[in-house]
Each structure stands twice: as structure tokens, then as C-alpha cells.
Amino acid sequence: MKVIKRDGSTVDFDRNKIIVAIGKANEAVDFEDRITEAQIGAIVDDIASRHRRRMLVEDIQDMVEEKLMELQKYQLMKAYILYRYERALIRKANTTDESILSLIKNSNKDVMEENSNKNARTASTQRDLIAGEVSKDLTRRILLPEYISKAHDEGAIHFHDADYFLQPIFNCCLINIKDMLDKGTVINGKMIESPKSFQTACTITTQIIASVASSQYGGQSVNIAHLGKYLRRTKEKYKRQCDEQFGERLDESAKNEIVNMRLQESLKAGVQTIQYQINTLMTTNGQSPFVTLFMYLDEKDEYIEENALIIEEVLKQRYEGIKNEKGVYVTPAFPKLIYVLDENNCLKGGKYDYLTKLAVKCSSKRLYPDYISAKKMRENYEGNVFSPMGCRSFLSPWKDEDGNYKFEGRFNQGVVSINLPQCGILAKGDEKKFWEILEQRLQICYEALMCRHNALMGVTSDVSPVHWQYGAIARLESGEKIDEYLLNGYSTISLGYIGLYEVTKLVKGVSHTDPAGTEFAVKIMKTLREHCEKWKKETGLGFGLYGTPAESLCYRFARIDRNRFGTIKDVTDKGYYTNSYHVDVRENIDAFSKFQFESRFQQISSGGAISYVEIPNMRHNLTAMEDVVKFIYDNIQYAEFNTKSDYCHVCGFDGEIIINDDNEWECPVCHNKDQRKMNVTRRTCGYLGENFWNVGKTKEIKSRVLHL
């Protein structure tokens, strides 16, 4: 039997610890109130005989108290409770030692694997992780009300980014890159003037991104359309130089050829600067900037032709990839790419269809870009098209004092997510009880979100000059409070949710794709949205419903509930909960039906939503992918293709592992044939986690879900 400790770690069941605890209580009471060693042994035997694979340490202590009550040893039971209380006080005095030391020893698996973009073994990253453990400890013990900390620990809710809550910083944003480039900015106390060329603009953009990322904990997005102006300036400069150098000696055609050749060189170098700097820069929290590049061909943009050239070069370089330390081209994690589909490029004869074909080709090899339908987004956001904030959360439409919509220079204050399946488990099939529990949990979420908001109120601009004084968000004076940007819907604050599929299974007995289940699932979503709207009216704050793309949270909630409630078919048996409103991976549904079904939930989840489909062998299915992209434009706002690439641990190749003439898996780059040094995707059940080697069968990789 395994015991789940309070910090979430798992240890072997130890009889001795129970014997010692009861013994300490025994010593604290009179002789007639004590129990014998044999009775203590019987209590331990009873607990050990429960034959449970996992048990919470609190459950074991509760069982001891029940046994003492059965023996009518009330004074001893009180002494044992007091012993528990004293131990709890000791733990509360300092709860970080073990977690920090385990980080240094590289044994704190939960923390080390929480963010795949951080190398938890490097000293710089460990500094950030150690600070995060201290922040989580102080947040849990002091900064949050005890009932909110308890709800988080029990998996009723998830208080996101507690490792940064100690600091007065926010989540994610849309950098006002246009303002910072046009008006200049200040980084590390140094004046950065408006750039005169495309390459300089690209360099400054990456420096801005790194500075912004170091002073917030979420992602940031940049609309690369604002670089079009500087590409035109570069072209005009080359034209002037060409005229000055060659005059009448060359005709216009020859001069244009020279200008375009030099422009292409600058374009390639500038985009390469963005790609390589983002992947080589390290922020103060020990990771590459979590940045998204937004690619939108807006017909109203006077620099649309330059923008098209930039997008084309971004896609070409992403398709090629970046060399890893072994010299093999791999897919970089950042920048993330979002490509907007509109009438001019939705593969229906538009002027820029060639770019969409290139985007699809890039997706087939490198997974990015993701796709946004301008058509559907305009329907959902009052006619506007804009980028999500790095982490896929969306702003609500907001107008300035002149009545103009504004999106860039806005941000998200933070996120709290609700565990929907746990509400269903506790309701035990009683739908009326479910709604009562949901209402109680939503109230806790609201109060937790207000903790996030209140922690930012009263903060001055000096906490992050690049955000508040030099244009990323605002241009306040030193010492000015940021409060006006927290109120009246300027920034958002997000209610996340996990497990709509599982909660529908628990309460209605069917999937949310079943008509009876769909009605119930939509009602849940509308209830969540209505609460956000109610809170917005009551407070004036920008509450939004956010389909949390927190894959690790899907596992955390499921792990907590399985330990507490045991294995429940189609719920906790998978080891993870289905993200937000998504269709369960095991359901037999085609890509078009999946997008069509999930689109209705994206409309409700306006604070953030993304849907994905998996297409096996994507590099050989470009036509099918193009058909899906056409469908995305007409049917769903935000979508991506998803597949888990094969991976060679010898050279780092992350493409498709081939099957050679001898019917063996072989890496096409280094020709490694040792299957134990490869991850080879098997998509039978749709499981996206890590596969494992079957004991005694070195040629067989097994899925953890269906054991195929």
C-alpha cells in the first residue's frame, strides 16, 4: 500500500509511524486510559488489511481515531487528536525544507516536470523554482484564506501560479509593440529609440519580449503586422542607396532586382533574429520567453504586402526548424505561431492562399501554426479580430474614451480553475445536489479570484517599468498606481474549468456528445458564463470564462480524485481528465464533427478556448489538412492540429521514424535502430502521454491507457 503525504508525494505504508503516533498519545494519558501494544497492533493490522493501493495520510489518522472511539478510549483519542494538531503546527511553521532540498537533489518530480520549457537541473532555473516553492508555501499558509488553500489542496479548485503570487505581477498580455516601436522605449535604464530598419526593429522586438517575459509569469503575444512599416522603410532606404550609387547607369528593372535581393536578405536575417533570439534568450525565471507571434493579413493594413512577406519568411524558417546541440533540425517550442484565416487566404481562391498552403505544410511537420477564423471571431467579439494572450486566453472587447476598440496593451490578472468532475463525484448521481455543490464551488472560485485582483490593487508602476512606464501596457509616471488598468474591464480575470465530459458522464451517465448529455453540458457552461457576467456587473471587473489549456492540471485533478474516491470507470480510471469542453479522445468522431460540436462551447467560453484534432501521418495528408483548414474558417474560431511526433533520443530527431526494409524502426537521421532509444507514437486510443516498454518484450511499446 502506498501513502499519499500532504505535499502530494507517495511513500510506502509504514506500520511503525502509526505505532509511534499512538504510543506518543498513550504516554500523555493516565494508565487506565491507555491501550495495550496488542491493541495498537490490531489497529495497525486493520488499516493494513484494507487492501487499498493508495491511501491519504489524513484517512489513516481518521481510521485510528475511529478505532479508539470503538474501544471507548476517549481521553486517548483526544490526546491523539492533540498530537495530530501539534504536528500540523510544526508543519505549518515551515513546509518548504523538504520540497526545496528535493529540488536541489533533482528528485521533486512534480515541480521539475510541471513546465517543459524549463530545464530544472540548471542553477538559474533552480533559483526560480526555489523561490516558487517559498511563494507557494507563503501563499498557502498566509496570503490566502485557509478555506481557499484547503479547496486547492483537495483539488476542488486550482489556484494557478501560486509560485508567483507572492509578487505583485500579473499573468499574460498583448504587448503594445506598435507603441513601443513607434515612440521608443526604455530597457534596463537605457533609451531605445524608434528603429530605422527592419532588422533593428526585429532585434528591439526580441529585447522587449525578453524584458516583458521577465516581469510577468504568463505568455505574451506580438502582432508581427507592426513590423511591416519597418520592412517598407528598409526597402525605401535600399532604393535611395541604389539610385545614389547607380543613377542612370542601370535601368529601373535592374535596380529593382538589386533592391529586392537586398530586401530579401534583410527579411531573412530579421526573422532569423526573432527565431534565434527567442530560443536562446533566457528570462529571469530560467526559460525562453513564452511568446506567440500573431499573423493576420488585415485588408485595412496599409503594409499588408510587407506583412505577407514577413509571414512567408516566418513560416519557411519554422518549417526548416532549428538545429539542436547535435546539429539536427528540430521543432523549437517558441515562438508559438497563430495564423488567421480570412476571405483573402481561406483556400477559396484568395490572393494569399499560397501562404495558407505554406502554413498547412508547416503544421504537417512542426505542429504550428494554430489557426484562427476571422469570420467566427468577428461573430463572437463584436466584429474584432485579435490575438490570444500567449497562453490562449482571450480579452473581452473594451473601448477607450474615444469609443475605439483596444486590445494591445491589455492583460490578464490571473486564473482560478474549477474541478467539475469532483462536483459530479460528490453529487453521487443526484443532479439537484450537483447544482448545489457547483454553486458552492463557484463562490469559492470567485473569492479566490478576488484575492488575485486585490493583490494587484495599490501596486505602483515601479514594480515593472517596462510594463507600466515604457509602453508594454502603459506609460505611467514613477510612483503612479496601476489601479485604473485593473478596473472597468480593461484587464481580464479568468475562471477556468476542467472535465466537462467526465462530469456529464457522472451525472447523466452519457458523454456530453450524446443529445441528453449535450443539453446538460451546455447548461453547465452557461451557468459558468452567467456567474462570470454576474461577477462582472457586481464588481466592474473583466471576469471571463476560460477553457484552460492546462494539461498538467488535467492530471492533477484526476490524481487527487482517484486517491480520494478510488477508480471510477470513464472518470478517474484514465489517469487524466478531459481538458475543458473537449471531446474524449476515445470517442469515435471525425475531425469535422469534432470541430462542429466543440464550436458551440467556444462561443460560450469567450475568455479562452481552443480545439484540436489529431491527423496521423500529417506529412502525407496535406490535402486532408487543407480540407480541415477550409472547414475551420467556416465553423470554429480557434483550432490546431495535434499529433505526438516520433522522437530519437540518440540524435534528437523529432520527425517521423521510418520502418526500414527489415521491418525495423529506424531513425532517418542517425540510423539508430535501438527502439528503447526512441519514442514512437501509436495513435490507436488517442492517449497523449508517455508510453512504456512492456516487461520482457523489448520490441513492444505499450499504451498506458488501453495497453495496446
TISE-727423 format. One record per residue (C-alpha): residue in three letters; z, x, y. Coordinates in steps of 0.2 Angstrom, whole numbers, plus 5000, padded with zeros to 4 digits. Layout:
! TISE-727423
ALAZXY ...
***
This chain:
! TISE-727423
MET500050005000 LYS499650065017 VAL500750035033 ILE499949995050 LYS501050085063 ARG501250015081 ASP500050135088 GLY498750075075 SER498750225064 THR498850205045 VAL500150295034 ASP500650275016 PHE502050155011 ASP503750255011 ARG505250175002 ASN506350305010 LYS506150245028 ILE506750065023 ILE508250135014 VAL508750245028 ALA508550105041 ILE509649985031 GLY510850125027 LYS511050155046 ALA511449975049 ASN512649975034 GLU513650115042 ALA513850015058 VAL514749865050 ASP516349835041 PHE516449865022 GLU516449685017 ASP514849655027 ARG513849795018 ILE512649785003 THR512649904989 GLU511250034985 ALA510649924971 GLN510449784983 ILE509549894995 GLY508449954981 ALA508049774976 ILE507449734994 VAL506349884994 ASP505649834977 ASP505249654983 ILE504249724998 ALA503349844987 SER502949714974 ARG501949604987 HIS500349704982 ARG499549694999 ARG498349835003 ARG498949845021 MET500549785030 LEU501149795048 VAL502749895051 GLU503449745060 ASP503049625045 ILE504049745034 GLN505549745046 ASP505449555046 MET505549545027 VAL507149655027 GLU507949535039 GLU507449385029 LYS508249465013 LEU509849505022 MET509949325028 GLU509649265010 LEU511149375005 GLN512149295019 LYS512449465027 TYR512349405045 GLN513349545053 LEU512249675044 MET510649585049 LYS511249595067 ALA511649775065 TYR509849805058 ILE509049705072 LEU510049815084 TYR509449965075 ARG507649905077 TYR507949875096 GLU508650045099 ARG507250125090 ALA506050015101 LEU506950085117 ILE506650265111 ARG504850225108 LYS504650145125 ALA505450295133 ASN503950405128 THR502550345117 THR501250475121 ASP501850635112 GLU501050595096 SER499350525102 ILE499150675114 LEU499650805101 SER498450725088 LEU497050735101 ILE497350925103 LYS497350935084 ASN495750835083 SER496550705072 ASN496650555083 LYS495050475076 ASP495150305086 VAL495150395103 MET493950535098 GLU492650415092 GLU492850275105 ASN491450355116 SER489950435108 ASN489450505124 LYS491050625124 ASN491250775114 ALA493150755111 ARG493350935105 THR492951025121 ALA494351065133 SER493650975148 THR493450815139 GLN495150835131 ARG495950845148 ASP495150675152 LEU495750595136 ILE497450665138 ALA497550585155 GLY496850425147 GLU498250425134 VAL499550445148 SER498750305158 LYS498650185143 ASP500550215140 LEU501050185158 THR499850035159 ARG500649955143 ARG502449995147 ILE502549975166 LEU500949925175 LEU500549765165 PRO501749615162 GLU502449635144 TYR501649475138 ILE499949545143 SER500249705134 LYS500849615119 ALA499249505119 HIS498249665120 ASP499149745106 GLU499049595095 GLY497149585098 ALA497249415107 ILE496349495122 HIS495749665126 PHE496149745142 HIS494649855144 ASP494850035151 ALA496750045151 ASP496450235151 TYR495850225169 PHE496950085175 LEU498250205182 GLN496950255196 PRO496350135209 ILE494450145204 PHE493350015198 ASN492149985183 CYS490249995186 CYS489049965201 LEU487249965208 ILE487150125218 ASN486450085236 ILE485250235233 LYS484050175247 ASP485350185260 MET485950355254 LEU484250425253 ASP483650355270 LYS485150385280 GLY485850535271 THR487550555263 VAL488950675260 ILE489450755243 ASN490950865241 GLY491150885260 LYS489350945263 MET488050845273 ILE486450795263 GLU485050745274 SER483650615270 PRO482450715259 LYS480650755265 SER479850765247 PHE479850685230 GLN480650825221 THR482050845233 ALA482350655233 CYS482550665214 THR483750815215 ILE484850725228 THR484750565217 THR485450655202 GLN486850735213 ILE487350565219 ILE487350495202 ALA488550635196 SER489650615211 VAL489750425209 ALA490050435190 SER491550555193 SER492450425203 GLN492250265193 TYR492450235174 GLY490950125170 GLY489050135172 GLN487950145187 SER486150095190 VAL484750155201 ASN483150065206 ILE481850205205 ALA480750105216 HIS481650185231 LEU480850355226 GLY479050285229 LYS479250315248 TYR479550505244 LEU478150525232 ARG476950455246 ARG477750575258 THR477350715246 LYS475550655244 GLU475350645263 LYS476050825265 TYR474850895252 LYS473450805261 ARG473850885278 GLN474051055270 CYS472351035261 ASP471550985277 GLU472351135287 GLN471851255273 PHE470051205269 GLY469551105284 GLU467651065282 ARG467351195268 LEU467751065255 ASP467250885254 GLU468450735253 SER468250715234 ALA468650895231 LYS470150895242 ASN470750735234 GLU470650815217 ILE471750955223 VAL472950835231 ASN473150735216 MET473350885204 ARG474750955215 LEU475550775216 GLN475550755198 GLU476450925196 SER477750865208 LEU477950705200 LYS478150785183 ALA479450915190 GLY480350775199 VAL480550665184 GLN481050815173 THR482350855186 ILE483150675184 GLN483050685165 TYR483750855163 GLN485050855176 ILE485750685170 ASN485850755152 THR486550925157 LEU487750875172 MET489550845166 THR490650725176 THR492450745179 ASN492850645163 GLY491950755152 GLN490250665149 SER488550645155 PRO488350515169 PHE488250335161 VAL486650295171 THR485250165170 LEU483550185178 PHE482850015183 MET480950005183 TYR480249855192 LEU478449835199 ASP478849715213 GLU477249655221 LYS478149645238 ASP478449835237 GLU477349925249 TYR477550085237 ILE477049985221 GLU475650115217 GLU476850265219 ASN478150165209 ALA476950135195 LEU476550325194 ILE478450365193 ILE478750235179 GLU477250305169 GLU477950485170 VAL479750425166 LEU479050335150 LYS477950485145 GLN479450605146 ARG480650495137 TYR479350465123 GLU479250655121 GLY481150675121 ILE482250825125 LYS482550975114 ASN484250995106 GLU485051165103 LYS483951195088 GLY482351165098 VAL481950995090 TYR481450845101 VAL482750715101 THR483150555110 PRO484350585125 ALA485750455127 PHE485450445146 PRO484750385157 LYS484550215149 LEU482950135154 ILE482649955159 TYR480849895161 VAL480449725170 LEU479149615163 ASP478249515177 GLU476549425179 ASN475749595183 ASN476249685167 CYS476749555153 LEU475249595142 LYS474249445148 GLY472849535157 GLY473949605172 LYS473549755182 TYR474949855175 ASP474849805156 TYR474449985152 LEU476250035157 THR476949895146 LYS475949965131 LEU476650135135 ALA478450065136 VAL478249975119 LYS477650145112 CYS479150225119 SER480350095112 SER479550115095 LYS480050305095 ARG481550315107 LEU482350135107 TYR482250125126 PRO481750045137 ASP482649875136 TYR481649735143 ILE482049605157 SER480949455160 ALA480749425179 LYS480249245175 LYS481849205166 MET482949305178 ARG482249205193 GLU482749045184 ASN484449105181 TYR484849195198 GLU484149095212 GLY482449175212 ASN483149355211 VAL482649505200 PHE483949645200 SER484649775188 PRO486249755177 MET487649875182 GLY487350015169 CYS488549935156 ARG487449775155 SER488549665166 PHE487649565180 LEU488149525198 SER488149345204 PRO486949315219 TRP487849345236 LYS487149335253 ASP487649445268 GLU487949375286 ASP486149365289 GLY485849255274 ASN484949395264 TYR485249415246 LYS486149585242 PHE486349665225 GLU486349855228 GLY487949925234 ARG489049805224 PHE490149825209 ASN491249755195 GLN493149765197 GLY493449765178 VAL493449665162 VAL494649575150 SER493949505134 ILE494549365123 ASN494549365104 LEU493849205099 PRO493949215080 GLN495849245082 CYS495949075091 GLY495048995076 ILE496149085063 LEU497749015071 ALA497048845073 LYS496848835053 GLY495348715055 ASP496148595067 GLU494948585081 LYS496148505093 LYS497348645090 PHE495948765093 TRP495648705111 GLU497448715115 ILE497548895109 LEU495948935118 GLU496648865134 GLN498248965132 ARG497249125129 LEU496149095144 GLN497649085155 ILE498249255149 CYS496449325152 TYR496549255170 GLU498249335173 ALA497649505166 LEU496049495177 MET497149465192 CYS498149625188 ARG496449715189 HIS496049635206 ASN497749665213 ALA497749845208 LEU496249875219 MET496949775234 GLY497549885248 VAL496650045242 THR495850145256 SER494150225257 ASP494850395255 VAL495050365236 SER493250395234 PRO492250445249 VAL490550445240 HIS490850265236 TRP491650195252 GLN491250315266 TYR489550385262 GLY488450245256 ALA488550215237 ILE489550055241 ALA489950055259 ARG490150165275 LEU491950135280 GLU492950255291 SER494350365283 GLY495950265280 GLU495050095280 LYS495549975266 ILE494149915254 ASP494849735253 GLU493349655261 TYR492249715246 LEU493449635233 LEU493449465241 ASN492249315243 GLY491149355228 TYR490549525235 SER491049605218 THR491249535201 ILE492649525189 SER492249485171 LEU492849385157 GLY492149455140 TYR492149365123 ILE491849425105 GLY491449325089 LEU490649155093 TYR489849155076 GLU491449185067 VAL492449055077 THR491148925074 LYS491248965055 LEU493148945056 VAL493248785065 LYS491648695060 GLY491348785043 VAL489548825048 SER488648955058 HIS488348925076 THR486448915072 ASP486748755062 PRO486548605073 ALA488348555071 GLY488948725074 THR487748755089 GLU488548605098 PHE490248675096 ALA489748845101 VAL488848785117 LYS490448685121 ILE491548845119 MET490348945130 LYS490348805143 THR492248805143 LEU492248985146 ARG491048975160 GLU491948825168 HIS493548925168 CYS492649065177 GLU491948945190 LYS493748865192 TRP494549035195 LYS493149075207 LYS493548915218 GLU495448945217 THR495349125222 GLY493649155230 LEU493449305218 GLY491749335209 PHE492349285191 GLY490849295179 LEU490649265160 TYR490149425152 GLY489349445134 THR490249605131 PRO489149735123 ALA490749825116 GLU490349875099 SER491949965096 LEU492949805101 CYS492049705088 TYR492849825075 ARG494549825084 PHE494749635084 ALA494149625066 ARG495349765060 ILE496849685069 ASP496549515062 ARG496149575044 ASN497849675044 ARG498749515051 PHE497849375042 GLY497049455027 THR495249445021 ILE494349285026 LYS492649255020 ASP491249275033 VAL492549325046 THR493649475043 ASP492849525026 LYS491349615036 GLY492549735045 TYR491749685062 TYR491549535072 THR489849475079 ASN489549535097 SER489749395110 TYR488449245106 HIS487349345094 VAL486649285078 ASP487549355062 VAL486549505055 ARG486549425038 GLU485649265043 ASN483849245038 ILE483049225056 ASP481449295063 ALA481349385080 PHE480549245089 SER481849115083 LYS483249235086 PHE482749255104 GLN482449075107 PHE484149025100 GLU485149155110 SER484249125126 ARG485248965129 PHE486849065128 GLN486149195141 GLN485949055153 ILE487749015152 SER488349195151 SER487649245168 GLY488949385171 GLY488049485157 ALA487049465142 ILE485849555131 SER484949505114 TYR484149615102 VAL483049615086 GLU482849745073 ILE481049785068 PRO480949905053 ASN479650045054 MET479350015073 ARG478150165075 HIS476950075063 ASN477249905071 LEU476649925088 THR475549765088 ALA477049665082 MET478149735095 GLU476949695109 ASP476949515102 VAL478849515104 VAL478749585122 LYS477549445127 PHE478749325119 ILE480249395129 TYR479349365145 ASP479249185142 ASN480849145133 ILE482349265136 GLN483049355151 TYR483649525143 ALA483249595126 GLU483049755117 PHE482349825100 ASN483649895089 THR483550005073 LYS484550145067 SER483550305066 ASP483550415051 TYR484450575056 CYS484350755049 HIS486050855050 VAL485151015047 CYS483951025062 GLY484550865072 PHE482850775070 ASP483150585073 GLY481550515069 GLU480850435053 ILE481250535037 ILE479750545026 ILE479550515007 ASN478650665000 ASP477450674985 ASP478850704973 ASN479650534979 GLU481050634988 TRP481650605006 GLU481150755017 CYS481450795035 PRO479650815043 VAL480350955054 CYS481351075044 HIS480851005027 ASN482650985022 LYS482750885005 ASP484650885003 GLN484950695005 ARG486850725008 LYS486250805025 MET485350655030 ASN485650485036 VAL484350365030 THR484350195036 ARG484250045024 ARG484049885033 THR484249755018 CYS485849675025 GLY485649725044 TYR487349825044 LEU487349955058 GLY488750055054 GLU488850225044 ASN488350215026 PHE489150325012 TRP488750414997 ASN489150324981 VAL490450424970 GLY489550504955 LYS487750464962 THR487250594974 LYS485550514975 GLU486150344981 ILE486750294999 LYS487750134999 SER487950005012 ARG489749965016 VAL489349785018 LEU488349725003 HIS488449884993 LEU486549894990 
***
